[in-house]
Amino acid sequence: MITGASSGLGRGMALEIAARGGHLGLLARREDLLKEIVEETRNVKAVFATADVRDAKAVREAADRFRKELGPIDILIANAGIGTADHAASLTPEHAANVIGINVLGAINSVAAVLPEMVERKHGRLVAISSLAAYRGLAKSAAYCASKAALSAYFESLRIDLRHTGVGVTTIHPGFIKTALTAGREAKMPYLMELDDGVRKIVSAIEKEKKTYAFPWQLATIVRAGMLMPTSMYDWIAERNSFRE
């Protein structure tokens, strides 16, 4: 089951998983794009449902449909997310609520739709598509960074709670990947990856049942080094490196 499956990473993961023989439950808001993916994945079973991940009831109904038509859900990939550029002075509560509603509450709703059945079967994997932006705050990215930090912490807590239940948890922290979220930016994005390369790395990490996976390693190393920097040094560097323009 993949949320945010209609485009970008979601679509890429759907096609890659289908190529590896996995059946698909696809959830997003754009029915026309979901239909296109189903047409492209005729070698496996693929079922789609349209829903807003902020609607817990609709997400649960979608998961029930997938279970009915495809069988038990083995893996949830909580991928639905948005990211925009907003300077702190212009960031509105409404916009922040929208970002957090989709990126965090949407993932929570998705987990709730599959986890009880996974625990009952003592089998399954929950996957969060977070971001390297979860580690420290970035310029013009307050809502986005907050949402990804919350998502990573939420899934880490799940991983601890679900030890010895047969349900595993994987948190993915990608860097910059060529999708609609990064398109049109004038700022140079370090180690920007092609979509297909990023998708293969993510799916391979899921297959290997990694607990966490951050990539590309060069950028992940830089970001982790930033966590050790004195605050004044980090602020000076981060202020001069906005990737949102």
Solvent accessible surface area in square Angstrom, and as a share of the most:
residue,aa,sasa,rsa
1,M,20,0.09
2,I,3,0.01
3,T,2,0.01
4,G,20,0.20
5,A,0,0.00
6,S,7,0.04
7,S,41,0.26
8,G,21,0.20
9,L,27,0.14
10,G,0,0.00
11,R,78,0.28
12,G,10,0.10
13,M,0,0.00
14,A,0,0.00
15,L,50,0.25
16,E,35,0.16
17,I,34,0.17
18,A,3,0.02
19,A,80,0.62
20,R,97,0.35
21,G,46,0.44
22,G,24,0.23
23,H,103,0.46
24,L,3,0.02
25,G,4,0.03
26,L,0,0.00
27,L,0,0.00
28,A,7,0.05
29,R,141,0.51
30,R,119,0.43
31,E,79,0.36
32,D,91,0.47
33,L,46,0.23
34,L,0,0.00
35,K,98,0.41
36,E,90,0.40
37,I,0,0.00
38,V,40,0.23
39,E,97,0.44
40,E,93,0.42
41,T,3,0.02
42,R,185,0.68
43,N,108,0.55
44,V,18,0.10
45,K,124,0.52
46,A,20,0.16
47,V,17,0.10
48,F,38,0.16
49,A,10,0.07
50,T,67,0.39
51,A,13,0.10
52,D,37,0.19
53,V,9,0.05
54,R,100,0.36
55,D,67,0.35
56,A,54,0.42
57,K,145,0.61
58,A,25,0.20
59,V,0,0.00
60,R,81,0.30
61,E,91,0.41
62,A,5,0.04
63,A,0,0.00
64,D,61,0.32
65,R,102,0.37
66,F,2,0.01
67,R,42,0.15
68,K,180,0.76
69,E,87,0.39
70,L,46,0.23
71,G,22,0.22
72,P,79,0.50
73,I,16,0.08
74,D,65,0.34
75,I,66,0.33
76,L,0,0.00
77,I,3,0.01
78,A,5,0.04
79,N,18,0.09
80,A,22,0.17
81,G,29,0.28
82,I,39,0.20
83,G,12,0.11
84,T,61,0.35
85,A,51,0.40
86,D,35,0.18
87,H,104,0.47
88,A,79,0.62
89,A,95,0.74
90,S,69,0.44
91,L,45,0.22
92,T,63,0.37
93,P,106,0.67
94,E,127,0.57
95,H,46,0.20
96,A,22,0.17
97,A,63,0.49
98,N,53,0.27
99,V,1,0.00
100,I,67,0.34
101,G,7,0.06
102,I,10,0.05
103,N,2,0.01
104,V,13,0.08
105,L,95,0.47
106,G,2,0.02
107,A,7,0.06
108,I,58,0.29
109,N,24,0.12
110,S,0,0.00
111,V,3,0.02
112,A,60,0.47
113,A,2,0.01
114,V,1,0.01
115,L,31,0.15
116,P,76,0.48
117,E,44,0.20
118,M,1,0.01
119,V,60,0.34
120,E,142,0.64
121,R,97,0.36
122,K,151,0.64
123,H,92,0.41
124,G,9,0.08
125,R,31,0.11
126,L,0,0.00
127,V,0,0.00
128,A,0,0.00
129,I,9,0.04
130,S,4,0.02
131,S,12,0.08
132,L,10,0.05
133,A,10,0.08
134,A,16,0.12
135,Y,57,0.21
136,R,62,0.23
137,G,47,0.46
138,L,61,0.30
139,A,30,0.23
140,K,74,0.31
141,S,4,0.03
142,A,52,0.41
143,A,9,0.07
144,Y,31,0.12
145,C,10,0.06
146,A,51,0.39
147,S,0,0.00
148,K,11,0.05
149,A,41,0.32
150,A,43,0.33
151,L,4,0.02
152,S,20,0.13
153,A,58,0.45
154,Y,55,0.21
155,F,0,0.00
156,E,83,0.37
157,S,60,0.39
158,L,21,0.10
159,R,50,0.18
160,I,109,0.55
161,D,108,0.56
162,L,16,0.08
163,R,151,0.55
164,H,170,0.76
165,T,36,0.21
166,G,47,0.45
167,V,8,0.05
168,G,18,0.17
169,V,3,0.02
170,T,0,0.00
171,T,4,0.02
172,I,0,0.00
173,H,11,0.05
174,P,8,0.05
175,G,18,0.18
176,F,31,0.13
177,I,8,0.04
178,K,95,0.40
179,T,25,0.14
180,A,89,0.69
181,L,82,0.41
182,T,15,0.09
183,A,72,0.56
184,G,82,0.79
185,R,48,0.18
186,E,162,0.72
187,A,23,0.18
188,K,177,0.75
189,M,21,0.09
190,P,37,0.23
191,Y,102,0.39
192,L,65,0.32
193,M,24,0.10
194,E,90,0.40
195,L,48,0.24
196,D,88,0.46
197,D,56,0.29
198,G,0,0.00
199,V,4,0.02
200,R,112,0.41
201,K,81,0.34
202,I,0,0.00
203,V,5,0.03
204,S,33,0.21
205,A,2,0.01
206,I,9,0.04
207,E,104,0.47
208,K,140,0.59
209,E,108,0.49
210,K,76,0.32
211,K,130,0.55
212,T,70,0.41
213,Y,51,0.19
214,A,15,0.12
215,F,3,0.01
216,P,14,0.09
217,W,181,0.64
218,Q,60,0.27
219,L,15,0.08
220,A,1,0.01
221,T,76,0.44
222,I,95,0.48
223,V,33,0.19
224,R,112,0.41
225,A,46,0.36
226,G,4,0.04
227,M,96,0.43
228,L,158,0.79
229,M,54,0.24
230,P,81,0.51
231,T,87,0.50
232,S,86,0.56
233,M,97,0.43
234,Y,29,0.11
235,D,78,0.41
236,W,148,0.52
237,I,60,0.31
238,A,17,0.13
239,E,126,0.57
240,R,132,0.48
241,N,64,0.33
242,S,29,0.19
243,F,43,0.18
244,R,31,0.11
245,E,84,0.38
